[in-house]
């Protein structure tokens, strides 16, 4: 079933709300791309010829041959969406929008926009990803 295109839908796409989230969508796809690159690098590092589905046997994760698989990864929490517990602002500023509003209230909208841009650009860098690829590849 195809979604209906309505005047309300078109207004949302043209709205500031949609435009505000558009950069996050781009960043999300960048993360997916980086994850695919990480998986490819790990696959090549171990010389695997073919990727297969994983499954469980009891409490173990195993590959198609029944060999145990240890999954390793990295959480990039707080990078694209500020998480209240990581900022330790307490219950009053516990959500992304509240955190963004607090920063804006403290330093002004223009400086806040620059802060978030720099924060997202520098919180996780290509060098960090490369380091993790090398660390995970051992």
C-alpha positions as CSV (number, residue, x, y, z in Angstrom):
1,X,0.0,0.0,0.0
2,X,1.5,3.3,-1.1
3,X,1.3,6.3,1.3
4,X,-1.0,9.0,0.1
5,X,0.6,12.3,-0.8
6,X,-1.5,15.0,0.9
7,X,-1.1,18.7,1.4
8,X,-0.2,18.0,5.0
9,X,2.6,15.6,4.0
10,X,4.0,18.2,1.5
11,X,3.8,20.9,4.1
12,X,5.8,18.7,6.6
13,X,8.5,18.1,4.0
14,X,8.8,21.8,3.4
15,X,8.7,22.6,7.1
16,X,11.6,23.4,9.4
17,X,10.9,20.2,11.3
18,X,11.8,18.0,8.3
19,X,14.8,20.2,7.4
20,X,16.0,20.0,11.0
21,X,16.0,16.2,10.8
22,X,17.4,15.9,7.2
23,X,21.1,16.2,8.4
24,X,20.5,13.4,10.8
25,X,19.1,11.2,8.1
26,X,22.3,11.8,6.1
27,X,24.4,11.1,9.1
28,X,22.4,7.9,9.7
29,X,23.3,6.7,6.2
30,X,26.9,7.6,6.8
31,X,26.9,5.4,9.9
32,X,25.4,2.5,8.0
33,X,28.1,3.0,5.3
34,X,30.8,3.0,8.0
35,X,29.3,-0.2,9.5
36,X,29.4,-1.9,6.2
37,X,33.0,-0.8,5.7
38,X,33.9,-2.2,9.2
39,X,32.3,-5.5,8.4
40,X,34.1,-5.7,5.1
41,X,37.4,-4.9,6.7
42,X,36.9,-7.5,9.4
43,X,35.8,-10.1,6.8
44,X,39.0,-9.4,4.8
45,X,41.2,-9.5,7.8
46,X,40.0,-13.0,8.7
47,X,40.2,-14.1,5.1
48,X,36.6,-15.3,5.0
49,X,35.6,-16.4,1.6
50,X,31.8,-16.1,2.1
51,X,29.5,-14.5,4.5
52,X,26.8,-16.7,6.0
53,X,23.9,-16.1,8.4
54,X,24.5,-16.6,12.1
55,X,22.2,-18.6,14.3
56,X,22.0,-19.7,17.9
57,X,22.5,-23.1,19.4
58,X,21.3,-22.8,23.0
59,X,23.1,-19.8,24.4
60,X,25.8,-19.7,21.7
61,X,26.0,-17.7,18.5
62,X,27.3,-20.0,15.7
63,X,28.0,-19.8,12.0
64,X,26.7,-22.1,9.2
65,X,29.3,-24.7,10.2
66,X,28.3,-24.7,13.9
67,X,31.4,-22.9,15.0
68,X,31.1,-20.4,17.9
69,X,31.2,-16.8,16.8
70,X,32.3,-13.9,19.1
71,X,30.7,-10.6,18.1
72,X,32.6,-7.5,18.8
73,X,31.5,-3.9,18.2
74,X,31.5,-0.4,19.2
75,X,28.6,1.7,20.5
76,X,28.4,5.3,19.2
77,X,25.8,6.4,21.7
78,X,25.4,10.1,22.3
79,X,27.0,11.0,19.0
80,X,24.0,11.8,16.8
81,X,21.4,12.1,19.5
82,X,22.4,13.6,22.9
83,X,21.5,11.2,25.7
84,X,20.6,12.8,29.0
85,X,22.3,10.3,31.2
86,X,25.6,10.8,29.4
87,X,25.5,14.6,29.9
88,X,24.5,14.2,33.6
89,X,22.1,17.2,33.6
90,X,19.5,15.4,35.7
91,X,15.9,14.7,35.0
92,X,15.0,18.2,33.8
93,X,17.3,18.0,30.8
94,X,17.1,14.3,30.0
95,X,16.0,14.3,26.3
96,X,17.7,15.4,23.1
97,X,15.5,18.4,22.5
98,X,15.8,19.6,26.1
99,X,19.6,19.3,25.9
100,X,19.7,21.2,22.6
101,X,17.4,23.9,24.1
102,X,19.6,24.2,27.2
103,X,22.7,24.7,25.0
104,X,20.9,27.2,22.9
105,X,19.6,29.1,25.9
106,X,23.1,29.3,27.4
107,X,25.0,30.4,24.3
108,X,22.5,31.5,21.8
109,X,21.1,29.8,18.7
110,X,23.9,30.7,16.4
111,X,26.6,29.5,18.7
112,X,24.6,26.4,19.6
113,X,24.3,25.5,15.9
114,X,28.1,25.8,15.6
115,X,28.6,23.8,18.8
116,X,26.4,20.9,17.6
117,X,28.0,20.9,14.2
118,X,31.5,20.7,15.7
119,X,30.4,18.2,18.3
120,X,29.1,15.8,15.7
121,X,32.1,16.3,13.4
122,X,34.6,15.6,16.2
123,X,32.9,13.2,18.6
124,X,33.7,10.3,16.3
125,X,36.3,10.8,13.6
126,X,37.6,8.7,10.8
127,X,40.7,8.1,12.9
128,X,38.5,6.7,15.6
129,X,36.9,4.3,13.2
130,X,40.2,3.3,11.8
131,X,41.5,2.6,15.3
132,X,38.6,0.4,16.0
133,X,39.0,-1.5,12.8
134,X,42.6,-2.2,13.7
135,X,41.7,-3.0,17.3
136,X,38.9,-5.3,16.4
137,X,40.9,-7.0,13.7
138,X,43.3,-8.7,16.1
